[in-house]
Amino acid sequence: MIKKTCLSLIIGLLCLTNVAAESVFVTLENDNALAIVDPIAGKLIKTIPIGQRPRGIAISPDYKYLYIATSDDNTIKIIDTVSFKELGHLPSGKDPETFALNPAGNRVYVSNEDDSLVTVIDVDKKKAIKQIKVGVEPEGITVSPDNRWLVSASETTNMVHWIDTKTNNIIENSLVDPRPRAVSFTADSQQLWVSSEMAGSVMVLDANKQQLLKTIKFEISGITADKIQPVGVVIDKDRHRAYVALGPANRVAVINAQSFEVEKILLVGQRVWNLAFSPDQKRLYTTNGTSNDISIIDLDSQTVTKSIAVGTYPWGVAVKP
């Protein structure tokens, strides 16, 4: 009995150690820095200088490297996730803001908003291999989990461009609601969710037919429609729920990803921009630009459990287990 009790305690301690090892990385646009947060302890661990105006951020599939777009440096920096040393940089083109990493981690696709281009980068060679002409002001960008599609959203053209990842050519264009901001595929690559900042909506598209399935609108008691500006979108791996950051409405919408009905509206920090799941998808992290914090949402209870001050104008977020 004693041996079983000891074994249980050891297993429990190991589990706690694994959980506590989780790190949340947040780009701080106005501080020119990266914040490292322990979400389990609920505290900011440290902040490190990272470059001029950091925004977009992604983590490699093996969790060894962070890729951070430092817009005013006109580059994407490669950062070691243990030492936080800069290991190199990628030729992103002018003023990178958002970018997408493919599932294999060997291609980076960058939105060049000022030039109406998407730059394709070979990560291993650290070389730009193609620039794709897209619509005006491309921002939202994503790669489907099956690596079939690269999708770029052009804010002024009000369009998403379906790009074949094998040829880097545009195959189809879909008109969407005004000023599309973020694009996100479901884990099965069957649907594309597109947020529209000006229309206050999210459009769900069939990824095989590139056709509209549903337009989701948002209403919040006491909040005027002009404050409801959807930005970041994420969908859980089982396609049970989707979560949408509603910008200056200071809320995150919880959507049933089967029926497309809005189930709940959660109050978070001010001007919520971007979202990221914990690796086990038990928590959701939000960057709140003007309250200078992140919110932690417990996804089992669908409640906001904590806010953590991180620095000035948090923008992008990535998570390491």
C-alpha positions as YAML, in Angstrom:
chain: A
units: angstrom
residues:
- id: 1
  name: MET
  ca: [0.00, 0.00, 0.00]
- id: 2
  name: ILE
  ca: [2.84, 2.35, 0.89]
- id: 3
  name: LYS
  ca: [4.59, 1.56, -2.39]
- id: 4
  name: LYS
  ca: [1.40, 2.31, -4.36]
- id: 5
  name: THR
  ca: [0.94, 5.60, -2.49]
- id: 6
  name: CYS
  ca: [4.53, 6.63, -3.20]
- id: 7
  name: LEU
  ca: [4.16, 5.68, -6.84]
- id: 8
  name: SER
  ca: [0.99, 7.77, -7.10]
- id: 9
  name: LEU
  ca: [2.74, 10.75, -5.54]
- id: 10
  name: ILE
  ca: [5.68, 10.43, -7.95]
- id: 11
  name: ILE
  ca: [3.36, 10.23, -10.94]
- id: 12
  name: GLY
  ca: [1.43, 13.24, -9.64]
- id: 13
  name: LEU
  ca: [4.60, 15.26, -9.22]
- id: 14
  name: LEU
  ca: [5.77, 14.33, -12.71]
- id: 15
  name: CYS
  ca: [2.44, 15.43, -14.16]
- id: 16
  name: LEU
  ca: [2.65, 18.74, -12.32]
- id: 17
  name: THR
  ca: [6.19, 19.22, -13.60]
- id: 18
  name: ASN
  ca: [5.07, 18.62, -17.17]
- id: 19
  name: VAL
  ca: [2.16, 21.03, -16.87]
- id: 20
  name: ALA
  ca: [4.27, 23.75, -15.27]
- id: 21
  name: ALA
  ca: [6.76, 23.51, -18.11]
- id: 22
  name: GLU
  ca: [4.29, 25.19, -20.47]
- id: 23
  name: SER
  ca: [5.38, 28.60, -21.71]
- id: 24
  name: VAL
  ca: [3.42, 31.34, -23.45]
- id: 25
  name: PHE
  ca: [5.35, 33.73, -25.71]
- id: 26
  name: VAL
  ca: [3.87, 37.15, -26.43]
- id: 27
  name: THR
  ca: [5.19, 39.80, -28.81]
- id: 28
  name: LEU
  ca: [5.06, 43.33, -27.38]
- id: 29
  name: GLU
  ca: [4.70, 45.73, -30.29]
- id: 30
  name: ASN
  ca: [5.47, 48.96, -28.45]
- id: 31
  name: ASP
  ca: [8.16, 47.55, -26.13]
- id: 32
  name: ASN
  ca: [10.15, 45.93, -28.97]
- id: 33
  name: ALA
  ca: [10.26, 42.85, -26.80]
- id: 34
  name: LEU
  ca: [9.13, 39.29, -26.19]
- id: 35
  name: ALA
  ca: [7.33, 38.35, -22.97]
- id: 36
  name: ILE
  ca: [7.68, 34.83, -21.55]
- id: 37
  name: VAL
  ca: [4.79, 33.79, -19.30]
- id: 38
  name: ASP
  ca: [4.25, 30.78, -17.04]
- id: 39
  name: PRO
  ca: [0.47, 30.34, -17.41]
- id: 40
  name: ILE
  ca: [0.17, 27.72, -14.68]
- id: 41
  name: ALA
  ca: [1.82, 29.93, -12.07]
- id: 42
  name: GLY
  ca: [0.02, 32.88, -13.64]
- id: 43
  name: LYS
  ca: [3.01, 35.18, -13.86]
- id: 44
  name: LEU
  ca: [5.36, 36.94, -16.22]
- id: 45
  name: ILE
  ca: [8.75, 35.20, -16.09]
- id: 46
  name: LYS
  ca: [10.82, 37.69, -18.06]
- id: 47
  name: THR
  ca: [10.88, 40.10, -20.98]
- id: 48
  name: ILE
  ca: [13.68, 40.19, -23.54]
- id: 49
  name: PRO
  ca: [14.52, 42.71, -26.31]
- id: 50
  name: ILE
  ca: [13.64, 41.19, -29.67]
- id: 51
  name: GLY
  ca: [13.77, 43.85, -32.40]
- id: 52
  name: GLN
  ca: [11.78, 46.73, -33.79]
- id: 53
  name: ARG
  ca: [7.97, 46.39, -33.66]
- id: 54
  name: PRO
  ca: [7.49, 42.63, -33.20]
- id: 55
  name: ARG
  ca: [4.05, 41.33, -34.19]
- id: 56
  name: GLY
  ca: [3.51, 37.97, -35.91]
- id: 57
  name: ILE
  ca: [4.90, 34.93, -34.09]
- id: 58
  name: ALA
  ca: [4.94, 31.17, -34.71]
- id: 59
  name: ILE
  ca: [6.68, 28.17, -33.16]
- id: 60
  name: SER
  ca: [8.30, 25.34, -35.11]
- id: 61
  name: PRO
  ca: [6.60, 21.90, -35.09]
- id: 62
  name: ASP
  ca: [9.37, 20.52, -32.83]
- id: 63
  name: TYR
  ca: [9.03, 23.57, -30.50]
- id: 64
  name: LYS
  ca: [12.76, 24.38, -30.82]
- id: 65
  name: TYR
  ca: [12.43, 27.71, -32.62]
- id: 66
  name: LEU
  ca: [10.34, 30.83, -32.50]
- id: 67
  name: TYR
  ca: [9.81, 32.85, -35.65]
- id: 68
  name: ILE
  ca: [9.06, 36.51, -34.94]
- id: 69
  name: ALA
  ca: [8.23, 39.21, -37.48]
- id: 70
  name: THR
  ca: [9.99, 42.41, -36.47]
- id: 71
  name: SER
  ca: [8.21, 44.73, -38.85]
- id: 72
  name: ASP
  ca: [10.47, 47.77, -38.68]
- id: 73
  name: ASP
  ca: [13.55, 45.56, -39.15]
- id: 74
  name: ASN
  ca: [11.99, 44.10, -42.32]
- id: 75
  name: THR
  ca: [12.81, 40.56, -41.24]
- id: 76
  name: ILE
  ca: [11.61, 37.45, -39.44]
- id: 77
  name: LYS
  ca: [13.95, 36.48, -36.63]
- id: 78
  name: ILE
  ca: [14.69, 32.89, -35.58]
- id: 79
  name: ILE
  ca: [14.92, 32.53, -31.80]
- id: 80
  name: ASP
  ca: [15.99, 29.50, -29.75]
- id: 81
  name: THR
  ca: [13.11, 28.64, -27.36]
- id: 82
  name: VAL
  ca: [15.48, 27.61, -24.55]
- id: 83
  name: SER
  ca: [18.31, 30.15, -24.63]
- id: 84
  name: PHE
  ca: [16.29, 32.88, -26.44]
- id: 85
  name: LYS
  ca: [19.35, 33.64, -28.52]
- id: 86
  name: GLU
  ca: [18.85, 34.88, -32.06]
- id: 87
  name: LEU
  ca: [19.95, 32.11, -34.45]
- id: 88
  name: GLY
  ca: [19.36, 33.88, -37.74]
- id: 89
  name: HIS
  ca: [16.72, 35.62, -39.77]
- id: 90
  name: LEU
  ca: [14.55, 35.09, -42.84]
- id: 91
  name: PRO
  ca: [14.24, 37.49, -45.80]
- id: 92
  name: SER
  ca: [10.62, 38.46, -45.31]
- id: 93
  name: GLY
  ca: [10.28, 41.39, -47.66]
- id: 94
  name: LYS
  ca: [9.12, 44.83, -46.55]
- id: 95
  name: ASP
  ca: [7.28, 45.39, -43.25]
- id: 96
  name: PRO
  ca: [6.28, 41.82, -42.29]
- id: 97
  name: GLU
  ca: [3.33, 41.64, -39.91]
- id: 98
  name: THR
  ca: [1.65, 38.28, -40.30]
- id: 99
  name: PHE
  ca: [3.02, 35.02, -41.65]
- id: 100
  name: ALA
  ca: [2.25, 31.30, -41.67]
- id: 101
  name: LEU
  ca: [4.44, 28.25, -41.13]
- id: 102
  name: ASN
  ca: [3.57, 25.09, -43.04]
- id: 103
  name: PRO
  ca: [2.99, 21.80, -41.13]
- id: 104
  name: ALA
  ca: [6.47, 20.47, -41.92]
- id: 105
  name: GLY
  ca: [8.07, 23.69, -40.72]
- id: 106
  name: ASN
  ca: [10.19, 24.12, -43.88]
- id: 107
  name: ARG
  ca: [8.23, 26.95, -45.53]
- id: 108
  name: VAL
  ca: [7.23, 30.36, -44.22]
- id: 109
  name: TYR
  ca: [4.67, 32.46, -46.09]
- id: 110
  name: VAL
  ca: [4.73, 36.20, -45.34]
- id: 111
  name: SER
  ca: [2.10, 38.87, -45.99]
- id: 112
  name: ASN
  ca: [3.74, 41.98, -47.47]
- id: 113
  name: GLU
  ca: [0.88, 44.40, -46.95]
- id: 114
  name: ASP
  ca: [2.40, 47.47, -48.62]
- id: 115
  name: ASP
  ca: [3.39, 45.61, -51.77]
- id: 116
  name: SER
  ca: [0.31, 43.34, -52.22]
- id: 117
  name: LEU
  ca: [2.55, 40.29, -52.16]
- id: 118
  name: VAL
  ca: [3.03, 36.99, -50.36]
- id: 119
  name: THR
  ca: [6.69, 36.01, -49.98]
- id: 120
  name: VAL
  ca: [7.52, 32.29, -49.93]
- id: 121
  name: ILE
  ca: [10.62, 31.41, -47.88]
- id: 122
  name: ASP
  ca: [12.64, 28.19, -47.79]
- id: 123
  name: VAL
  ca: [13.41, 27.94, -44.07]
- id: 124
  name: ASP
  ca: [16.40, 25.57, -44.38]
- id: 125
  name: LYS
  ca: [18.09, 27.74, -47.02]
- id: 126
  name: LYS
  ca: [16.88, 31.00, -45.42]
- id: 127
  name: LYS
  ca: [16.01, 32.15, -48.89]
- id: 128
  name: ALA
  ca: [12.95, 33.72, -50.54]
- id: 129
  name: ILE
  ca: [11.99, 31.44, -53.42]
- id: 130
  name: LYS
  ca: [8.92, 33.21, -54.80]
- id: 131
  name: GLN
  ca: [6.70, 36.26, -54.44]
- id: 132
  name: ILE
  ca: [3.01, 35.84, -55.24]
- id: 133
  name: LYS
  ca: [0.93, 38.81, -56.36]
- id: 134
  name: VAL
  ca: [-2.30, 38.97, -54.36]
- id: 135
  name: GLY
  ca: [-4.95, 41.59, -53.59]
- id: 136
  name: VAL
  ca: [-4.51, 44.93, -51.86]
- id: 137
  name: GLU
  ca: [-3.31, 44.90, -48.21]
- id: 138
  name: PRO
  ca: [-2.81, 41.19, -47.56]
- id: 139
  name: GLU
  ca: [-2.76, 40.39, -43.87]
- id: 140
  name: GLY
  ca: [-4.43, 37.19, -42.66]
- id: 141
  name: ILE
  ca: [-2.56, 34.11, -43.88]
- id: 142
  name: THR
  ca: [-2.67, 30.40, -43.10]
- id: 143
  name: VAL
  ca: [-1.74, 26.95, -44.39]
- id: 144
  name: SER
  ca: [-4.17, 24.02, -44.26]
- id: 145
  name: PRO
  ca: [-3.12, 21.15, -41.96]
- id: 146
  name: ASP
  ca: [-3.00, 18.80, -44.96]
- id: 147
  name: ASN
  ca: [-0.63, 21.28, -46.68]
- id: 148
  name: ARG
  ca: [-2.89, 21.52, -49.72]
- id: 149
  name: TRP
  ca: [-3.75, 25.22, -49.45]
- id: 150
  name: LEU
  ca: [-2.07, 28.46, -48.61]
- id: 151
  name: VAL
  ca: [-4.74, 31.12, -48.07]
- id: 152
  name: SER
  ca: [-4.08, 34.86, -48.07]
- id: 153
  name: ALA
  ca: [-6.73, 37.44, -47.13]
- id: 154
  name: SER
  ca: [-6.58, 40.88, -48.76]
- id: 155
  name: GLU
  ca: [-8.16, 43.53, -46.56]
- id: 156
  name: THR
  ca: [-8.94, 46.15, -49.21]
- id: 157
  name: THR
  ca: [-9.85, 43.73, -52.01]
- id: 158
  name: ASN
  ca: [-12.23, 41.89, -49.62]
- id: 159
  name: MET
  ca: [-11.05, 38.58, -50.93]
- id: 160
  name: VAL
  ca: [-9.30, 35.36, -49.87]
- id: 161
  name: HIS
  ca: [-6.87, 33.82, -52.34]
- id: 162
  name: TRP
  ca: [-6.55, 30.01, -52.53]
- id: 163
  name: ILE
  ca: [-2.94, 29.19, -53.42]
- id: 164
  name: ASP
  ca: [-1.69, 25.71, -54.32]
- id: 165
  name: THR
  ca: [1.30, 24.98, -52.06]
- id: 166
  name: LYS
  ca: [2.89, 22.74, -54.71]
- id: 167
  name: THR
  ca: [2.97, 25.38, -57.45]
- id: 168
  name: ASN
  ca: [2.59, 28.59, -55.41]
- id: 169
  name: ASN
  ca: [-0.06, 29.70, -57.90]
- id: 170
  name: ILE
  ca: [-3.49, 31.16, -57.11]
- id: 171
  name: ILE
  ca: [-6.17, 28.60, -57.98]
- id: 172
  name: GLU
  ca: [-9.29, 30.42, -56.81]
- id: 173
  name: ASN
  ca: [-10.45, 33.70, -55.24]
- id: 174
  name: SER
  ca: [-13.41, 34.04, -52.89]
- id: 175
  name: LEU
  ca: [-15.17, 37.31, -52.12]
- id: 176
  name: VAL
  ca: [-15.74, 37.77, -48.39]
- id: 177
  name: ASP
  ca: [-17.16, 40.41, -46.06]
- id: 178
  name: PRO
  ca: [-15.31, 43.76, -45.83]
- id: 179
  name: ARG
  ca: [-11.81, 43.91, -44.40]
- id: 180
  name: PRO
  ca: [-10.98, 40.26, -43.73]
- id: 181
  name: ARG
  ca: [-8.45, 40.09, -40.91]
- id: 182
  name: ALA
  ca: [-7.69, 36.49, -39.95]
- id: 183
  name: VAL
  ca: [-8.05, 33.09, -41.61]
- id: 184
  name: SER
  ca: [-7.99, 29.70, -39.92]
- id: 185
  name: PHE
  ca: [-8.56, 26.14, -41.11]
- id: 186
  name: THR
  ca: [-10.27, 23.41, -39.14]
- id: 187
  name: ALA
  ca: [-7.95, 20.56, -38.14]
- id: 188
  name: ASP
  ca: [-9.41, 18.29, -40.84]
- id: 189
  name: SER
  ca: [-8.71, 20.97, -43.51]
- id: 190
  name: GLN
  ca: [-12.36, 20.89, -44.61]
- id: 191
  name: GLN
  ca: [-13.35, 24.42, -43.59]
- id: 192
  name: LEU
  ca: [-11.81, 27.88, -43.68]
- id: 193
  name: TRP
  ca: [-13.00, 30.47, -41.15]
- id: 194
  name: VAL
  ca: [-12.53, 34.13, -42.11]
- id: 195
  name: SER
  ca: [-13.07, 37.08, -39.75]
- id: 196
  name: SER
  ca: [-14.35, 40.40, -41.12]
- id: 197
  name: GLU
  ca: [-13.45, 43.46, -39.09]
- id: 198
  name: MET
  ca: [-15.79, 45.93, -40.81]
- id: 199
  name: ALA
  ca: [-18.83, 43.66, -41.15]
- id: 200
  name: GLY
  ca: [-18.53, 42.30, -37.62]
- id: 201
  name: SER
  ca: [-18.82, 38.78, -38.97]
- id: 202
  name: VAL
  ca: [-17.10, 35.44, -39.51]
- id: 203
  name: MET
  ca: [-17.59, 33.53, -42.75]
- id: 204
  name: VAL
  ca: [-17.17, 29.75, -42.90]
- id: 205
  name: LEU
  ca: [-16.13, 28.41, -46.31]
- id: 206
  name: ASP
  ca: [-16.06, 24.88, -47.69]
- id: 207
  name: ALA
  ca: [-12.36, 24.31, -48.44]
- id: 208
  name: ASN
  ca: [-13.02, 21.77, -51.19]
- id: 209
  name: LYS
  ca: [-15.50, 23.89, -53.13]
- id: 210
  name: GLN
  ca: [-14.30, 27.32, -51.94]
- id: 211
  name: GLN
  ca: [-17.94, 28.19, -51.29]
- id: 212
  name: LEU
  ca: [-19.73, 29.87, -48.40]
- id: 213
  name: LEU
  ca: [-21.31, 27.62, -45.79]
- id: 214
  name: LYS
  ca: [-22.36, 30.15, -43.18]
- id: 215
  name: THR
  ca: [-22.00, 33.78, -42.12]
- id: 216
  name: ILE
  ca: [-21.94, 34.29, -38.35]
- id: 217
  name: LYS
  ca: [-22.86, 37.68, -36.87]
- id: 218
  name: PHE
  ca: [-22.37, 38.91, -33.32]
- id: 219
  name: GLU
  ca: [-24.57, 40.94, -30.99]
- id: 220
  name: ILE
  ca: [-23.52, 42.02, -27.50]
- id: 221
  name: SER
  ca: [-25.84, 43.78, -25.09]
- id: 222
  name: GLY
  ca: [-24.57, 47.28, -24.33]
- id: 223
  name: ILE
  ca: [-21.95, 47.22, -27.11]
- id: 224
  name: THR
  ca: [-22.54, 49.11, -30.35]
- id: 225
  name: ALA
  ca: [-22.02, 47.25, -33.62]
- id: 226
  name: ASP
  ca: [-19.06, 49.43, -34.62]
- id: 227
  name: LYS
  ca: [-17.09, 48.12, -31.62]
- id: 228
  name: ILE
  ca: [-17.57, 44.48, -32.64]
- id: 229
  name: GLN
  ca: [-14.54, 43.92, -34.88]
- id: 230
  name: PRO
  ca: [-13.61, 40.24, -35.26]
- id: 231
  name: VAL
  ca: [-9.91, 39.54, -35.60]
- id: 232
  name: GLY
  ca: [-8.24, 36.30, -34.43]
- id: 233
  name: VAL
  ca: [-10.01, 32.97, -34.99]
- id: 234
  name: VAL
  ca: [-9.13, 29.49, -33.71]
- id: 235
  name: ILE
  ca: [-11.06, 26.21, -33.87]
- id: 236
  name: ASP
  ca: [-10.43, 23.27, -31.55]
- id: 237
  name: LYS
  ca: [-9.04, 20.05, -33.02]
- id: 238
  name: ASP
  ca: [-12.33, 18.15, -32.75]
- id: 239
  name: ARG
  ca: [-14.30, 21.02, -34.32]
- id: 240
  name: HIS
  ca: [-16.52, 21.31, -31.27]
- id: 241
  name: ARG
  ca: [-16.02, 25.03, -30.74]
- id: 242
  name: ALA
  ca: [-14.48, 28.03, -32.40]
- id: 243
  name: TYR
  ca: [-13.28, 31.16, -30.62]
- id: 244
  name: VAL
  ca: [-13.22, 34.64, -32.13]
- id: 245
  name: ALA
  ca: [-11.46, 37.73, -30.74]
- id: 246
  name: LEU
  ca: [-13.83, 40.69, -31.09]
- id: 247
  name: GLY
  ca: [-11.29, 43.54, -30.93]
- id: 248
  name: PRO
  ca: [-12.48, 46.72, -29.19]
- id: 249
  name: ALA
  ca: [-15.60, 44.92, -27.93]
- id: 250
  name: ASN
  ca: [-13.16, 43.40, -25.39]
- id: 251
  name: ARG
  ca: [-14.80, 40.01, -25.77]
- id: 252
  name: VAL
  ca: [-14.17, 36.54, -27.14]
- id: 253
  name: ALA
  ca: [-17.09, 34.79, -28.83]
- id: 254
  name: VAL
  ca: [-17.57, 31.06, -28.22]
- id: 255
  name: ILE
  ca: [-19.18, 29.39, -31.25]
- id: 256
  name: ASN
  ca: [-20.58, 25.90, -31.67]
- id: 257
  name: ALA
  ca: [-18.49, 24.77, -34.66]
- id: 258
  name: GLN
  ca: [-21.14, 22.26, -35.77]
- id: 259
  name: SER
  ca: [-24.27, 24.42, -35.66]
- id: 260
  name: PHE
  ca: [-22.42, 27.76, -36.08]
- id: 261
  name: GLU
  ca: [-24.46, 29.24, -33.22]
- id: 262
  name: VAL
  ca: [-22.85, 31.69, -30.79]
- id: 263
  name: GLU
  ca: [-22.96, 29.94, -27.41]
- id: 264
  name: LYS
  ca: [-21.31, 32.48, -25.15]
- id: 265
  name: ILE
  ca: [-19.52, 35.83, -25.05]
- id: 266
  name: LEU
  ca: [-16.57, 36.12, -22.65]
- id: 267
  name: LEU
  ca: [-15.25, 39.41, -21.28]
- id: 268
  name: VAL
  ca: [-11.45, 39.64, -21.55]
- id: 269
  name: GLY
  ca: [-8.97, 42.53, -21.70]
- id: 270
  name: GLN
  ca: [-9.16, 45.63, -23.88]
- id: 271
  name: ARG
  ca: [-8.89, 45.33, -27.66]
- id: 272
  name: VAL
  ca: [-8.32, 41.59, -27.88]
- id: 273
  name: TRP
  ca: [-6.28, 40.72, -30.96]
- id: 274
  name: ASN
  ca: [-4.99, 37.19, -31.21]
- id: 275
  name: LEU
  ca: [-5.59, 33.77, -29.69]
- id: 276
  name: ALA
  ca: [-3.70, 30.54, -29.07]
- id: 277
  name: PHE
  ca: [-4.62, 27.21, -27.49]
- id: 278
  name: SER
  ca: [-2.54, 25.43, -24.88]
- id: 279
  name: PRO
  ca: [-1.09, 22.22, -26.39]
- id: 280
  name: ASP
  ca: [-3.75, 20.09, -24.66]
- id: 281
  name: GLN
  ca: [-6.47, 22.59, -25.67]
- id: 282
  name: LYS
  ca: [-7.59, 22.97, -22.07]
- id: 283
  name: ARG
  ca: [-6.86, 26.70, -22.08]
- id: 284
  name: LEU
  ca: [-7.03, 29.60, -24.49]
- id: 285
  name: TYR
  ca: [-4.71, 32.59, -24.32]
- id: 286
  name: THR
  ca: [-5.66, 36.02, -25.66]
- id: 287
  name: THR
  ca: [-3.51, 39.10, -26.32]
- id: 288
  name: ASN
  ca: [-5.24, 42.29, -25.19]
- id: 289
  name: GLY
  ca: [-3.57, 45.21, -26.93]
- id: 290
  name: THR
  ca: [-4.63, 48.26, -24.96]
- id: 291
  name: SER
  ca: [-4.93, 46.76, -21.48]
- id: 292
  name: ASN
  ca: [-1.38, 45.43, -21.87]
- id: 293
  name: ASP
  ca: [-2.19, 41.95, -20.65]
- id: 294
  name: ILE
  ca: [-3.17, 38.46, -21.67]
- id: 295
  name: SER
  ca: [-6.28, 36.60, -20.53]
- id: 296
  name: ILE
  ca: [-6.42, 32.89, -19.72]
- id: 297
  name: ILE
  ca: [-9.68, 31.11, -20.54]
- id: 298
  name: ASP
  ca: [-10.41, 27.69, -19.01]
- id: 299
  name: LEU
  ca: [-12.10, 25.79, -21.82]
- id: 300
  name: ASP
  ca: [-13.76, 23.12, -19.68]
- id: 301
  name: SER
  ca: [-15.71, 25.71, -17.70]
- id: 302
  name: GLN
  ca: [-15.70, 28.34, -20.48]
- id: 303
  name: THR
  ca: [-14.62, 31.01, -18.00]
- id: 304
  name: VAL
  ca: [-11.86, 33.60, -17.86]
- id: 305
  name: THR
  ca: [-9.67, 32.61, -14.93]
- id: 306
  name: LYS
  ca: [-6.84, 35.14, -14.93]
- id: 307
  name: SER
  ca: [-5.28, 38.16, -16.58]
- id: 308
  name: ILE
  ca: [-1.51, 38.67, -16.58]
- id: 309
  name: ALA
  ca: [0.22, 41.99, -17.28]
- id: 310
  name: VAL
  ca: [2.91, 41.43, -19.90]
- id: 311
  name: GLY
  ca: [4.02, 44.80, -21.30]
- id: 312
  name: THR
  ca: [2.95, 47.44, -23.78]
- id: 313
  name: TYR
  ca: [0.68, 46.45, -26.66]
- id: 314
  name: PRO
  ca: [0.77, 42.65, -26.70]
- id: 315
  name: TRP
  ca: [0.08, 41.43, -30.24]
- id: 316
  name: GLY
  ca: [1.02, 37.85, -31.18]
- id: 317
  name: VAL
  ca: [1.00, 34.69, -29.07]
- id: 318
  name: ALA
  ca: [2.56, 31.22, -29.35]
- id: 319
  name: VAL
  ca: [2.73, 28.35, -26.85]
- id: 320
  name: LYS
  ca: [5.35, 25.73, -26.01]
- id: 321
  name: PRO
  ca: [4.52, 22.61, -23.94]
...
